[in-house]
Amino acid sequence: MYDLEDNTLHKIEKGWSIAMSCSEERLKRLYGWTDDELVVAKQQGLVMLETVCVFVHGYDCVRLPVDFWKMLFAEYGIVVYPSALTECLAPSGLGTSQTFTEIYSEHIVMLGKRDSNRPAFCPFEYLKEPLPVYEK
């Protein structure tokens, strides 16, 4: 467990949930994906990448545990460069024609696609897992 207050973690998780649903809806609309194509995109981590971009865009003032960022890289191959959190990005075409992934393409990247049949878990599921018990 982490030192985030329960209320803070709850707010962050709620924001993540909103970002995830907005990402799915936006990707389906912009790319014209069917439900089956969306499932494949989830398995490949493309929806996770868009969600991370939306989350960073909306929650740039929230300080998350370092393990959140490490887990994104280890589990999904997603790298969030510090510039994503510090530079002011002007999403000129974001209204209807661009994804957040395209806007943040130089600041948040996914190194390769996931090769898994299971959809990616929410990063907060990993953060909420209890630490393993120490054994002699």
Backbone as CSV, one residue per row, in Angstrom:
resi,resn,N_x,N_y,N_z,CA_x,CA_y,CA_z,C_x,C_y,C_z
1,MET,0.833,-1.184,0.000,0.000,0.000,0.000,0.880,1.251,0.000
2,TYR,0.302,2.322,-0.436,1.033,3.577,-0.543,0.474,4.600,0.417
3,ASP,1.218,5.662,0.610,0.857,6.673,1.593,-0.215,7.648,1.120
4,LEU,-0.795,7.391,-0.029,-1.880,8.260,-0.484,-3.074,8.080,0.438
5,GLU,-3.706,9.180,0.774,-4.913,9.082,1.585,-5.977,8.354,0.782
6,ASP,-6.838,7.618,1.463,-7.896,6.874,0.781,-8.743,7.774,-0.101
7,ASN,-9.056,8.963,0.386,-9.880,9.897,-0.364,-9.162,10.345,-1.640
8,THR,-7.861,10.618,-1.526,-7.076,11.046,-2.682,-7.002,9.921,-3.709
9,LEU,-6.706,8.726,-3.250,-6.627,7.576,-4.157,-7.970,7.331,-4.830
10,HIS,-9.055,7.493,-4.077,-10.393,7.317,-4.651,-10.650,8.343,-5.755
11,LYS,-10.264,9.599,-5.524,-10.450,10.635,-6.543,-9.616,10.337,-7.787
12,ILE,-8.385,9.880,-7.580,-7.511,9.564,-8.712,-8.082,8.390,-9.500
13,GLU,-8.553,7.379,-8.801,-9.159,6.221,-9.477,-10.406,6.617,-10.259
14,LYS,-11.204,7.504,-9.695,-12.400,7.967,-10.390,-12.005,8.727,-11.656
15,GLY,-10.982,9.562,-11.562,-10.475,10.267,-12.733,-9.954,9.310,-13.790
16,TRP,-9.285,8.252,-13.349,-8.780,7.239,-14.283,-9.939,6.549,-14.991
17,SER,-10.977,6.227,-14.245,-12.150,5.571,-14.820,-12.806,6.456,-15.880
18,ILE,-12.921,7.736,-15.586,-13.493,8.677,-16.557,-12.600,8.769,-17.788
19,ALA,-11.285,8.855,-17.576,-10.340,8.919,-18.696,-10.426,7.671,-19.567
20,MET,-10.597,6.500,-18.935,-10.684,5.244,-19.681,-11.941,5.219,-20.549
21,SER,-13.079,5.603,-19.992,-14.310,5.571,-20.791,-14.277,6.614,-21.908
22,CYS,-13.715,7.789,-21.622,-13.582,8.817,-22.672,-12.647,8.344,-23.776
23,SER,-11.581,7.659,-23.402,-10.624,7.150,-24.393,-11.274,6.132,-25.313
24,GLU,-12.000,5.192,-24.726,-12.675,4.175,-25.537,-13.656,4.821,-26.511
25,GLU,-14.442,5.740,-25.996,-15.452,6.414,-26.820,-14.793,7.214,-27.948
26,ARG,-13.731,7.948,-27.626,-13.052,8.785,-28.608,-12.389,7.943,-29.703
27,LEU,-11.701,6.879,-29.300,-11.023,6.021,-30.280,-12.029,5.347,-31.214
28,LYS,-13.134,4.879,-30.647,-14.169,4.263,-31.489,-14.718,5.267,-32.500
29,ARG,-14.953,6.483,-32.044,-15.520,7.507,-32.920,-14.524,7.936,-34.002
30,LEU,-13.285,8.230,-33.619,-12.308,8.745,-34.577,-11.839,7.700,-35.589
31,TYR,-11.676,6.459,-35.123,-11.182,5.410,-36.017,-12.302,4.553,-36.603
32,GLY,-13.525,4.754,-36.148,-14.642,3.968,-36.650,-14.552,2.501,-36.264
33,TRP,-14.009,2.233,-35.083,-13.835,0.853,-34.636,-15.155,0.224,-34.221
34,THR,-15.282,-1.069,-34.502,-16.393,-1.860,-33.989,-16.027,-2.291,-32.568
35,ASP,-16.962,-2.930,-31.890,-16.672,-3.419,-30.539,-15.546,-4.447,-30.553
36,ASP,-15.508,-5.299,-31.565,-14.444,-6.303,-31.668,-13.080,-5.650,-31.879
37,GLU,-13.045,-4.606,-32.692,-11.783,-3.900,-32.923,-11.328,-3.174,-31.661
38,LEU,-12.269,-2.695,-30.877,-11.927,-2.054,-29.610,-11.324,-3.070,-28.651
39,VAL,-11.851,-4.269,-28.624,-11.302,-5.324,-27.760,-9.854,-5.610,-28.145
40,VAL,-9.574,-5.703,-29.443,-8.206,-5.939,-29.911,-7.300,-4.779,-29.503
41,ALA,-7.797,-3.552,-29.645,-7.019,-2.370,-29.260,-6.718,-2.371,-27.764
42,LYS,-7.659,-2.850,-26.955,-7.420,-2.966,-25.512,-6.326,-3.980,-25.237
43,GLN,-6.388,-5.118,-25.921,-5.390,-6.161,-25.714,-4.000,-5.701,-26.140
44,GLN,-3.927,-4.873,-27.167,-2.643,-4.373,-27.646,-2.119,-3.214,-26.808
45,GLY,-2.941,-2.665,-25.940,-2.530,-1.571,-25.084,-2.783,-0.194,-25.666
46,LEU,-3.409,-0.115,-26.833,-3.644,1.177,-27.470,-4.639,2.031,-26.681
47,VAL,-5.644,1.387,-26.102,-6.609,2.126,-25.275,-5.918,2.597,-23.996
48,MET,-5.029,1.772,-23.447,-4.283,2.155,-22.253,-3.408,3.377,-22.550
49,LEU,-2.763,3.399,-23.709,-1.923,4.535,-24.080,-2.752,5.815,-24.180
50,GLU,-3.895,5.732,-24.838,-4.779,6.902,-24.951,-5.252,7.338,-23.566
51,THR,-5.574,6.381,-22.710,-6.041,6.700,-21.361,-4.963,7.409,-20.557
52,VAL,-3.723,6.940,-20.674,-2.622,7.598,-19.970,-2.495,9.044,-20.437
53,CYS,-2.599,9.258,-21.744,-2.502,10.619,-22.289,-3.632,11.505,-21.774
54,VAL,-4.860,10.984,-21.772,-6.001,11.748,-21.260,-5.817,12.034,-19.775
55,PHE,-5.375,11.036,-19.047,-5.179,11.166,-17.601,-4.140,12.238,-17.287
56,VAL,-3.008,12.192,-17.984,-1.959,13.193,-17.776,-2.468,14.579,-18.149
57,HIS,-3.238,14.651,-19.210,-3.775,15.939,-19.659,-4.710,16.550,-18.605
58,GLY,-5.514,15.713,-17.997,-6.497,16.205,-17.032,-6.015,16.271,-15.605
59,TYR,-4.998,15.502,-15.265,-4.554,15.408,-13.876,-3.091,15.751,-13.731
60,ASP,-2.645,16.814,-14.391,-1.235,17.154,-14.343,-0.776,17.644,-12.972
61,CYS,-1.685,17.989,-12.093,-1.278,18.477,-10.774,-1.266,17.367,-9.719
62,VAL,-1.680,16.170,-10.054,-1.733,15.076,-9.082,-0.371,14.392,-9.012
63,ARG,0.116,14.218,-7.810,1.400,13.541,-7.619,1.124,12.069,-7.328
64,LEU,1.543,11.218,-8.248,1.332,9.784,-8.115,2.608,9.106,-7.628
65,PRO,2.478,7.931,-7.007,3.670,7.214,-6.567,4.566,6.872,-7.758
66,VAL,5.863,6.837,-7.517,6.832,6.503,-8.566,6.513,5.138,-9.166
67,ASP,6.016,4.220,-8.355,5.704,2.873,-8.851,4.617,2.882,-9.915
68,PHE,3.744,3.893,-9.917,2.729,3.996,-10.965,3.409,4.126,-12.320
69,TRP,4.386,5.016,-12.409,5.087,5.261,-13.671,5.958,4.061,-14.054
70,LYS,6.591,3.452,-13.043,7.407,2.259,-13.307,6.540,1.118,-13.837
71,MET,5.354,0.944,-13.245,4.455,-0.125,-13.661,3.961,0.102,-15.079
72,LEU,3.688,1.347,-15.449,3.261,1.623,-16.826,4.315,1.150,-17.816
73,PHE,5.575,1.374,-17.474,6.645,0.945,-18.366,6.814,-0.572,-18.343
74,ALA,6.855,-1.149,-17.154,7.107,-2.588,-17.036,5.976,-3.429,-17.620
75,GLU,4.735,-3.035,-17.358,3.588,-3.847,-17.774,3.107,-3.530,-19.184
76,TYR,3.214,-2.264,-19.593,2.631,-1.861,-20.875,3.635,-1.285,-21.860
77,GLY,4.869,-1.049,-21.416,5.863,-0.441,-22.290,5.595,1.028,-22.540
78,ILE,4.831,1.666,-21.655,4.488,3.075,-21.816,5.475,3.929,-21.017
79,VAL,6.086,4.885,-21.719,7.032,5.808,-21.094,6.403,7.198,-21.091
80,VAL,6.339,7.797,-19.916,5.840,9.163,-19.775,7.048,10.040,-19.471
81,TYR,7.455,10.828,-20.454,8.589,11.723,-20.266,8.167,12.902,-19.399
82,PRO,9.101,13.458,-18.627,8.754,14.605,-17.768,8.131,15.775,-18.524
83,SER,8.475,15.921,-19.782,7.922,17.032,-20.566,6.400,16.952,-20.671
84,ALA,5.835,15.748,-20.557,4.375,15.598,-20.600,3.720,16.286,-19.418
85,LEU,4.460,16.378,-18.323,3.918,16.979,-17.105,4.331,18.435,-16.928
86,THR,5.333,18.876,-17.695,5.852,20.222,-17.472,5.597,21.180,-18.624
87,GLU,5.515,20.700,-19.847,5.328,21.590,-20.989,3.849,21.857,-21.231
88,CYS,3.553,23.047,-21.676,2.187,23.415,-22.023,1.917,22.971,-23.455
89,LEU,1.024,22.035,-23.626,0.698,21.536,-24.955,-0.582,22.200,-25.436
90,ALA,-0.530,22.696,-26.644,-1.699,23.365,-27.229,-2.392,22.403,-28.177
91,PRO,-3.424,21.732,-27.709,-4.122,20.758,-28.562,-5.058,21.440,-29.557
92,SER,-4.495,22.008,-30.618,-5.290,22.792,-31.557,-6.377,21.981,-32.255
93,GLY,-6.078,20.787,-32.683,-7.073,20.000,-33.400,-7.746,18.967,-32.549
94,LEU,-7.598,19.069,-31.246,-8.083,18.032,-30.342,-9.598,17.913,-30.310
95,GLY,-10.297,18.970,-30.641,-11.752,18.961,-30.552,-12.410,17.779,-31.229
96,THR,-12.105,17.546,-32.488,-12.822,16.488,-33.195,-11.941,15.559,-34.013
97,SER,-10.724,15.984,-34.324,-9.969,15.220,-35.315,-8.722,14.513,-34.808
98,GLN,-8.303,14.763,-33.579,-7.086,14.144,-33.075,-7.339,13.407,-31.768
99,THR,-6.505,12.408,-31.536,-6.541,11.709,-30.263,-5.533,12.364,-29.323
100,PHE,-5.661,12.094,-28.048,-4.684,12.587,-27.087,-3.338,11.915,-27.333
101,THR,-3.345,10.686,-27.820,-2.113,9.985,-28.147,-1.336,10.745,-29.214
102,GLU,-2.033,11.284,-30.193,-1.366,12.063,-31.237,-0.811,13.373,-30.674
103,ILE,-1.555,14.030,-29.816,-1.113,15.292,-29.222,0.125,15.077,-28.356
104,TYR,0.139,13.999,-27.581,1.242,13.717,-26.661,2.295,12.777,-27.265
105,SER,2.292,12.617,-28.576,3.150,11.613,-29.223,4.640,11.791,-28.946
106,GLU,5.086,12.988,-28.672,6.507,13.209,-28.371,6.783,13.166,-26.870
107,HIS,5.746,13.025,-26.069,5.896,13.097,-24.620,5.499,11.799,-23.913
108,ILE,4.587,11.050,-24.515,4.143,9.773,-23.955,4.165,8.761,-25.092
109,VAL,4.961,7.710,-24.932,5.116,6.736,-26.008,4.942,5.321,-25.477
110,MET,4.562,4.434,-26.373,4.478,3.016,-26.037,5.510,2.300,-26.894
111,LEU,6.423,1.622,-26.248,7.479,0.909,-26.938,6.973,-0.475,-27.319
112,GLY,6.476,-0.623,-28.541,5.905,-1.890,-28.992,4.482,-2.050,-28.507
113,LYS,3.812,-3.040,-29.038,2.437,-3.330,-28.626,2.445,-4.549,-27.712
114,ARG,1.494,-4.585,-26.811,1.335,-5.751,-25.940,0.925,-6.936,-26.784
115,ASP,1.358,-8.091,-26.384,0.977,-9.315,-27.070,0.311,-10.231,-26.046
116,SER,-0.926,-9.903,-25.736,-1.645,-10.626,-24.700,-3.112,-10.727,-25.067
117,ASN,-3.729,-11.830,-24.699,-5.152,-12.005,-24.961,-6.020,-11.374,-23.885
118,ARG,-5.415,-11.040,-22.768,-6.195,-10.418,-21.697,-6.084,-8.903,-21.804
119,PRO,-7.157,-8.189,-21.530,-7.077,-6.732,-21.565,-6.175,-6.225,-20.442
120,ALA,-5.604,-5.077,-20.630,-4.727,-4.495,-19.626,-5.524,-4.141,-18.378
121,PHE,-4.924,-4.396,-17.223,-5.554,-4.040,-15.961,-5.379,-2.559,-15.699
122,CYS,-6.218,-2.029,-14.866,-6.074,-0.658,-14.403,-4.809,-0.589,-13.537
123,PRO,-3.944,0.393,-13.764,-2.715,0.480,-12.967,-2.964,0.539,-11.467
124,PHE,-4.113,1.052,-11.055,-4.373,1.173,-9.631,-4.636,-0.183,-8.978
125,GLU,-4.981,-1.185,-9.770,-5.124,-2.528,-9.216,-3.777,-3.021,-8.705
126,TYR,-2.708,-2.694,-9.421,-1.373,-3.084,-8.984,-0.942,-2.298,-7.751
127,LEU,-1.260,-1.027,-7.729,-0.840,-0.189,-6.613,-1.549,-0.555,-5.317
128,LYS,-2.760,-1.080,-5.411,-3.530,-1.404,-4.218,-3.233,-2.804,-3.675
129,GLU,-2.478,-3.612,-4.439,-2.141,-4.942,-3.958,-1.247,-4.819,-2.725
130,PRO,-1.486,-5.641,-1.724,-0.610,-5.593,-0.544,0.788,-6.079,-0.909
131,LEU,1.761,-5.535,-0.200,3.129,-5.961,-0.422,3.282,-7.418,0.006
132,PRO,4.186,-8.168,-0.644,4.370,-9.569,-0.243,4.900,-9.657,1.189
133,VAL,4.502,-10.720,1.855,4.911,-10.937,3.248,6.349,-11.413,3.264
134,TYR,7.139,-10.818,4.125,8.533,-11.198,4.264,8.632,-12.550,4.943
135,GLU,9.409,-13.445,4.355,9.632,-14.760,4.953,11.120,-14.969,5.145
136,LYS,11.477,-15.597,6.278,12.899,-15.895,6.549,13.366,-17.027,5.696
